[in-house]
Amino acid sequence: MTENGDDWAYLLRAANRGDTAAYAAFLAALAPVLRGIVRARAGGIDAALREDIVQEVLLTVHLKRHTWAEDRPVRPWVYSIARYKIVDALRRRGRDITIPVEDFADVLPAEAEPDPFAIRDTDRMLDKLDDRSRSILRAVAYGGTKLADLGSRFGLSEGAARVALHRALRKLSALRRGGQ
Amino acid sequence: MKTEELIALLATDTRRVRPICPDVLLATFGPILVAGSLLLMVLGIRSDLDSAVTSPLVVWKWLLPGLLVAAGISLALGLSRPESRQGKAWWVVLVVAAFGAVLVVSRAVTLPPTNWMAAIRGQTLLVCLASISSIGLTGLVGGLAILRRGATTRPGLSGLVLGLGSGGAAALLYALHCNEDDPMFFVTWYGSAILAVGVIGAIAGQRVLRI
């Protein structure tokens, strides 16, 4: 997994220059690592709940991506956020754990398990959002709507749609943090 | 929402967030400078300022808070990166505290113990506490608002160091007015006011800086 760090830095640098495919590839590479960590640390809880935590970490990494500086290694940065959020998420669900950061290097990545319960935390939190934020997030997540189309659909310029989408994600993250 | 759907959603959000460092400095020191200048216009600047800043005993009224500003703000900025380990700046905070204690003790031994309380109490205790803490709070509030965009994994600690830095900056300005030069007075009360802003920062940080 040593090479991963460099791959990730490459992808994130490309993402910073507007390459959304590289960014999606970074998040897609991060997700199985997060799953492995959460499973190793909280194997007793059910798969749907573990996937909720993975999503919570992904959302936070996304909203804080500007705190990675391009001249710094990616893994210490992203693992610090992940460790903090996983501990925090489990504590809110009534489990106190600590995660030594060295563990991240040893854990095997895990694929998502088939999940019979489609309704998860993210959807529950979506329901608590204001109407416009919810519609925007649903249109992009379920409808695959692009930013340009999002603007015309909600009567916004592309720039305003970009801001609205970003704000909606921040509200979602705040709800997850304070919710449950 | 499936995780793949979430990832596609996140990749669509291409809004760039600016680096926080310059904004934190502006949001912290801007309000302190404005509030501090207003207060100095009301209270006035001490008339013997030029001899005070060159006096080897009095100059600590600016040197110690100044060190605290540098250490507090650089710690707050450093901690806003999740992976950061801030070793060295802690030493500056400890050195400031230790040096303050040395100043108090070295002054106390020159006075008979019966005079200690009077030396500590001074003449302007309430104005001093109220001025430094309220000016410091303006910077704390401004700085916290921007620090929320950072990613500290120690929210209470981040708030504490930002508060110490803001309180230190407020003390720096207030010292331009205050002519009580006994270390037993200024170390005790400047220190208390700065610490109060720090503690408020820690409590507030715990609430508003969580990522």
Boltz contact constraints between the chains, C-beta under 6 A:
constraints:
  - contact:
      token1: [A, 20]
      token2: [B, 11]
      max_distance: 6.0
  - contact:
      token1: [A, 23]
      token2: [B, 11]
      max_distance: 6.0
  - contact:
      token1: [A, 24]
      token2: [B, 7]
      max_distance: 6.0
  - contact:
      token1: [A, 24]
      token2: [B, 11]
      max_distance: 6.0
  - contact:
      token1: [A, 27]
      token2: [B, 7]
      max_distance: 6.0
  - contact:
      token1: [A, 28]
      token2: [B, 7]
      max_distance: 6.0
  - contact:
      token1: [A, 31]
      token2: [B, 3]
      max_distance: 6.0
  - contact:
      token1: [A, 55]
      token2: [B, 3]
      max_distance: 6.0
  - contact:
      token1: [A, 55]
      token2: [B, 6]
      max_distance: 6.0
  - contact:
      token1: [A, 60]
      token2: [B, 211]
      max_distance: 6.0
  - contact:
      token1: [A, 62]
      token2: [B, 10]
      max_distance: 6.0
  - contact:
      token1: [A, 64]
      token2: [B, 151]
      max_distance: 6.0
  - contact:
      token1: [A, 66]
      token2: [B, 17]
      max_distance: 6.0
  - contact:
      token1: [A, 67]
      token2: [B, 81]
      max_distance: 6.0
  - contact:
      token1: [A, 67]
      token2: [B, 150]
      max_distance: 6.0
  - contact:
      token1: [A, 67]
      token2: [B, 151]
      max_distance: 6.0
  - contact:
      token1: [A, 76]
      token2: [B, 83]
      max_distance: 6.0
  - contact:
      token1: [A, 77]
      token2: [B, 83]
      max_distance: 6.0
  - contact:
      token1: [A, 80]
      token2: [B, 82]
      max_distance: 6.0
  - contact:
      token1: [A, 80]
      token2: [B, 83]
      max_distance: 6.0
  - contact:
      token1: [A, 80]
      token2: [B, 153]
      max_distance: 6.0
  - contact:
      token1: [A, 81]
      token2: [B, 82]
      max_distance: 6.0
  - contact:
      token1: [A, 84]
      token2: [B, 153]
      max_distance: 6.0
  - contact:
      token1: [A, 122]
      token2: [B, 1]
      max_distance: 6.0
  - contact:
      token1: [A, 123]
      token2: [B, 1]
      max_distance: 6.0
  - contact:
      token1: [A, 140]
      token2: [B, 9]
      max_distance: 6.0
  - contact:
      token1: [A, 140]
      token2: [B, 12]
      max_distance: 6.0
  - contact:
      token1: [A, 141]
      token2: [B, 1]
      max_distance: 6.0
  - contact:
      token1: [A, 141]
      token2: [B, 5]
      max_distance: 6.0
  - contact:
      token1: [A, 141]
      token2: [B, 9]
      max_distance: 6.0
  - contact:
      token1: [A, 162]
      token2: [B, 15]
      max_distance: 6.0
  - contact:
      token1: [A, 165]
      token2: [B, 13]
      max_distance: 6.0
  - contact:
      token1: [A, 166]
      token2: [B, 13]
      max_distance: 6.0
  - contact:
      token1: [A, 166]
      token2: [B, 15]
      max_distance: 6.0
  - contact:
      token1: [A, 169]
      token2: [B, 13]
      max_distance: 6.0
